């Protein structure tokens, strides 16, 4: 699977040599941190949990806090 994880910053326009306008989205793509690895042996499926950006602790619910408790990245935003 290919993709990009980031935060939308805004929109802009790009013009080609013929003058045709194309709308483009500006995305801030930063370092994504792997906070949890799920394996078939322990969880029954394979998956990665990624985080991007900072999140205030008061905006995190109990499930997010418990999930990140084992990780060294306690204030990351889960995606």
C-alpha positions as CSV (number, residue, x, y, z in Angstrom):
1,X,0.0,0.0,0.0
2,X,1.3,3.4,-0.9
3,X,0.3,6.7,0.7
4,X,1.3,9.8,2.5
5,X,0.5,10.8,6.0
6,X,0.5,14.4,6.9
7,X,-1.4,17.5,7.8
8,X,-3.2,19.7,5.2
9,X,-1.8,23.2,5.2
10,X,-3.8,24.8,2.5
11,X,-4.5,25.0,-1.2
12,X,-2.7,26.7,-4.1
13,X,-2.8,26.8,-7.9
14,X,-0.1,25.7,-10.4
15,X,-0.1,26.8,-14.0
16,X,1.4,24.6,-16.8
17,X,3.2,26.2,-19.8
18,X,0.0,26.5,-21.8
19,X,-1.6,28.5,-19.0
20,X,-4.0,25.8,-17.7
21,X,-4.6,26.2,-13.9
22,X,-4.5,23.1,-11.7
23,X,-5.6,23.1,-8.0
24,X,-3.1,21.6,-5.6
25,X,-3.2,20.7,-1.9
26,X,-0.2,21.7,0.3
27,X,0.6,18.9,2.8
28,X,3.1,19.0,5.7
29,X,4.5,15.5,5.7
30,X,6.8,15.0,8.6
31,X,8.4,12.0,10.3
32,X,6.0,9.3,11.1
33,X,6.9,7.2,14.1
34,X,5.9,3.5,14.5
35,X,4.3,3.3,18.0
36,X,3.0,-0.3,17.8
37,X,3.6,-3.4,15.8
38,X,0.9,-6.1,15.5
39,X,1.9,-9.6,14.5
40,X,0.0,-12.6,13.4
41,X,1.3,-14.7,16.2
42,X,0.1,-12.4,19.0
43,X,-2.8,-10.5,17.5
44,X,-4.0,-12.6,14.6
45,X,-3.1,-10.0,12.0
46,X,-0.2,-7.9,10.8
47,X,-0.4,-4.1,11.2
48,X,1.6,-1.0,12.2
49,X,0.3,1.9,14.3
50,X,1.8,5.2,13.2
51,X,1.9,8.6,14.8
52,X,2.4,12.0,13.4
53,X,2.6,15.4,15.1
54,X,2.0,16.4,18.7
55,X,-1.2,16.1,20.7
56,X,-2.0,17.6,24.0
57,X,-2.6,15.0,26.7
58,X,-6.0,16.5,27.7
59,X,-7.2,15.9,24.1
60,X,-6.3,12.2,24.3
61,X,-8.8,9.6,25.4
62,X,-8.0,6.6,27.7
63,X,-7.5,4.2,24.9
64,X,-4.9,6.4,23.2
65,X,-3.1,6.9,26.4
66,X,-3.0,3.2,27.2
67,X,-1.8,2.3,23.7
68,X,1.0,4.8,23.9
69,X,2.0,4.0,27.5
70,X,4.4,1.3,26.3
71,X,5.9,3.6,23.7
72,X,8.4,6.3,24.4
73,X,6.3,8.7,22.3
74,X,3.6,9.6,24.8
75,X,2.5,12.9,23.3
76,X,2.2,11.8,19.7
77,X,-1.0,12.0,17.7
78,X,-2.2,8.6,16.5
79,X,-3.4,8.1,13.0
